[in-house]
Amino acid sequence: MDRKLLKRDPEKILIVKPSSLGDIVHSLVVLAALHKRFPLARIDWVVAKGFEGLLEGHPLLTRLWIIRKDQWKVLSHLRRTARELKELFLALRTERYDLVIDLQGLLRSGIITQATKSPVRLGLAEAREGSRLFYTNTVAGGRDIHAVDRYLKLAAAVGCDISSVSFPFPPAKDSAEIGLLIEKLGDYAILVPGARKPVNRWPAERFGALAAALPIKTLVLGSRADAALADSVVAASGGKALSLAGQTSIPELIQLIRGGRFMVCNDTGPMHIAAACAIPVVALFGPANPVRTGPYGSVHAVIKADVPCAPCYKKECSKPPCMETISVSQVVDAIQMRGLINGQPRQISGRKK
């Protein structure tokens, strides 16, 4: 334990990481490290509504504080937001947390961290929007470093052993209906054509062409917002792809990812779920930097175009050359090089062959 930060082992710890899907998955390594170092401590988590399904029923967590952060941005909800914030801040302060770690690093999360009045409020020195002003201590995480390794630096700062990395998901809540679908599909690949930023998306018709080129079935996954994009993939697949985009809960999404042979995707949340579940990933990167946000681990492949402008981190680009120049054959080659479609079917627990 770092005596400069903690005078004694904390009894109550709060993790502040409201969103998004992939970022919460990354943060699970901190939860694992904290529990290992402080096994008797109670650990709670602040999560945004819509992402609680990733943490509900987690044996390492005592309480989830579910916030409606998206509604807080709506001016017409200003009075309700003010009331909710007042109630949240009072409740957090009443809990008397010994240690609060802000993994989000934005103004909103910084204010929530400050509201706890915890004697130790820890965050990254590179935190944005002035959020670091609300911390008692900061840790230099670095910029050209993977998010997982950056978060682990915060865990190390309070004495955690970070020599091994694990992503502890809550116990699987497998759906019988999804289980039957997995049995029916047999061996399948997962395609995720969506991305929060449109500029990070590989063209949908190429995902469809990839599905048509693969010797196994493909399942297209994503959020409700990705449904139309997924339909375009199915239309271009020649009947080889099936879309469930927008039709699954988070536990069902995890179940389907765990059942797949491998995943091909853009820089998106399901990519990090697959990596955390040890499902091989072939990730397509353009404006984003895979060093920072690529699939974590050595078994995965990242394909990026050899263009001088990438990564540019832009949020908008009319026709990003970095994504446009990635060919279907490149992706097929990457899949074949790793033996993902040439070997024996991957054995899935509970699946009948």
N, C-alpha and C positions, 0 to 999 in steps of 0.2 A: 504494500500500500504506500502511496506517495504521501508522506506526512505533511508536505506542504499544502496539499489539497484536503485531506481527510484526517481529522484528529482521532477518529475511531471508525470502526466498521459501520457503514450505514445500515439502519434498520428499514428505511423506506426510500426507495429509488423511483424516480419518474423519468421515463424516456419520452421526449417530445419529437415525434416524427409523424405528422398527420398524413402525408402523401409523398409520392404517388405509389403505384403498385410495385414497380421495380425498386424504388428507393426503400420501401418498407422491407422488401425481401433482403436487400443489402444490409439493413439495420438489424436483422435477426442475429447476425454474428456478434453484435454488441450485447444483445440479450443473453446469448449463450455464455459469453465471456463474463458478464456481470454475475450471472447465476453461479457459475463455477467458482468465482472468487468470493462471492458473498452468498453462500447457499441458504442462509437463514433470513436474508433480506426479502422484504416484500417489494415486488417490482410492478409498477403500473405503466400505462402507455397512453399518450394522447394521440388519437387517430381521427382522421376525417371520415365523416359519414360516406359510405360507399366503399370504403376499404376495410371496414371492421371485419368482414368475412375472412380476411387473411389471418386474423389474430384471435377471433372468438374461440373460446374453449381451450386456449393455450395453457398448458399446465405450469408454465413458468411465469405467468402473469396473474395478478390478483384482480386488477380492475382495468377496464378500458374507459377512458374519457373520450366519448364520441362527440366531435364538434362539427357544426354545420358551416364550415368555412366558406363554401361557395355562396351560401345565402347571405353571409355577412357582407358580401360585395354589393348586394342589391340595395339601392337607396330607399326603395319603398319599404324595406324591412328594417329600416334604421332603428326604430324604437324597440322592436323585438330583439334586434342584435345587441343593442345596448343593455337590455335586460338580461339576455343570455350571457353576455360577457361578465356582467357584474356578478351574476350567480356563479359562473365558472370560476372567476378569480377568488371569490370568497371561499368556495368549496376547496379549491386547490390550496389556499393558504391554511385552511383548517387542518389539512392532512399533515402538515409539518414534515415535508420531505427532507431527508438529510442530504440527498444528492439528486440533482436534476441535470440531465444531459440533453441538450438541444442538438439533434442530428439534422434538423431541417435547415437552420441557418438563414431564416428570413425574418422580416420585421414582425410578422404575426407570431411566429414561434418564439421569437425573442421576448416579446411582451408576455406571452403565456409563461415562459420560463421565469421572468422577473416576478410575475404575479404570485408565484409559489412562496416567495420570500425565503427560499432555501438558503442555508449558509454557504452551500457550494453549488454554483450554477455554471456548468461547463459547456463550452462550444468551441467551434473551430475559429482560428484567427482569420480565416478567409471568408467567414460568414458574411452574407450580403445584407443590404438594406439597413445597415446600422444595427443589426441584431446583436453584434458582439458587445455593444454598449450595455446590454442587459445581463452579461455574464460576470461572475466573480473571477473566473479563470478561463484562459483560452489556450488552445493547443495548435501549433502550426501543422496543418495537414498536408499542404502542398497542392499544386494544381495539376501537374501532369502525372497523376497517380490514380489508380482505380478507386472508386468511391468506397468499396469495401475496405481497402487498406487505409484509406483516410479515416473512416469511422473507427477502425481498430486502434488508431492512435489515441482516440479519446478514451477507449477502454484501457489502454496501456497506461494512460496518465493517472488512473486511479488504482493501479496495481494489478490489473488483470493480465493473465498469461495469454498472449495472442500467438503462440507458436503453432497452434492448430486452429483451423477454421471450420465451423459448422453452421448450418442454416436450419435451426430447429423450427419446423412447422408444427402447428397443433395437430393432434391426432386426426387422421383422415376421416372425413364424414362422407364416405363413399355412397353415391346414389345408385340404387339398384337399376334404375333405368339407364344411367350412363354405363354401368357395368355391362348390361346386356348389349348396348351399342358397341362397346369395346370388343366384346366377344364376337359380335357380328362382323365388325370391320376386320378382325384378325390383325395382320401386320399393317401398320399405317404410318405415314409421315405427317407431320404437322406443319402447316403454312400459316404465318401470321403476317398478312399484307399491310396491316395498319401501323401507324405511328402517331404519337401525339402531334408532332409537327409534320405537315404534309411534305415538306422539303426533304424529310428523311425516308420517304417511301420509294421503294422500287416499283416500277409500273405494274399495275394489277394484271395486265395481260401477260406479262412475263412470269408472274407467279402461276397463271393458268397454263402457260406453255410448259413450265417446269413440271406441274402436276401431270400433264399429258405425257411427258418424257420419262417419268419415273415408273419403275416396274411394280410399284406397290400403290395402294390407295392413299389418298391424301385427305386430311381433315383441315378445314380452314377455320381458325379461331380468331376471336377478337371481341371487342366491346359492341354495344348497340350502335355506337357511332360508326363502326367499321362494317356494318351489315351490307350496305350498298357496294362497298369496295369488295367485300367477300363474294357478293353475287357476281361481280365482274370477273373474279378469278374463276368461279365455277363455270361461267359462260364460256371462258376461254380454255377450259380444261378438256373439252371434248367428253364430258361425262365422267372424268376421273376424280373430280373433287366433290366433297360434300361440305357445306357450310353450316356451322353452328354459331357463327358470330352473333353476339347479342342475345343468345338463347341460354346461356349458362350462368350460374352463380360462381363466385370465386372458388368455393370448394369443388364444384363440378369442373371448372376450368383446370384446376390442379390435377384432378383425377384423370382428365383426358390427356393432359401433358405427360403425366407419369406413365400412361399406357402407350405412348407413341414410341416409334423407333428413333426418330430424330426430329429436329425442328429447323426450318428455314424461315428467317424473319428479318425484319428491319430492327432498328434500335427501339425496342418497346418493352413494356413490362413483362409480358409472358416469356420473353427471352430469359429474363433473370430467374423466373420461376423454374424454367427448364434447366438452367445451369445449376441452380441450387438443388434440384432433384437428380442431378447427374445424368440428364438426358443430353446427348450430343447436340450442339447447336452450330448451324452455319449461319452467321450473321452478316448482313449486308450493310455497310457503312459508307456514308458520304460526307455531309456537313458535320456530323458528330465525330467525336474522337473515341475510338475503341479502347484506347489506353485508359480513358477515364470511365467509360460507361459500357464497355464491351462485355460479353459473357465472361464471368469469372471462372478461371480454371484453365488448365493446359489442354484439355481434351477437345476444345472447341475450335472452330475455324472462323476467321473474319475475312471477308472479301471486301476490298475497297479499290476503287478505280485509281489508276496512276495519273492523277491530274494535279497540277501545281496549286490549285485553289483549295484543295481539301487537306485537312478539315478547316472549314471557314466559320463554323458555328452559327451560320446565318439562320434566321427563322423563316425567311422567304427567299425564293429563287424561282423564276418562272419555269425554267427547265434545267434543273441541276445536272450538269455534265457528269458529276461524280456518281450519281445513281443511274443516269441514262446509259452510261457506257459499260455497266456491268451486264454481261450477257448470260443467257440461260445456260449456254455450254460451260461457262466458267463455274457456275453453281453446280452443275451436274458433275463436272470434273472434281470439285472439292468434295462432294458427297462420295464419289467413287474412290478417291484417294484415301479416304478414311475407312473404307470398307463398310459403309453404312447401308449399302444396298446389294452387296455381293456375298455377305456371309450368312450365317444361320439367323433365323428370326430371333430378336432379342427376347429373352425370357421375362415375362411379366408375372409377378406374383398374383395368383388367383385366376390367371387366364388359362383357358383350356385350349389345347392345340389339336 
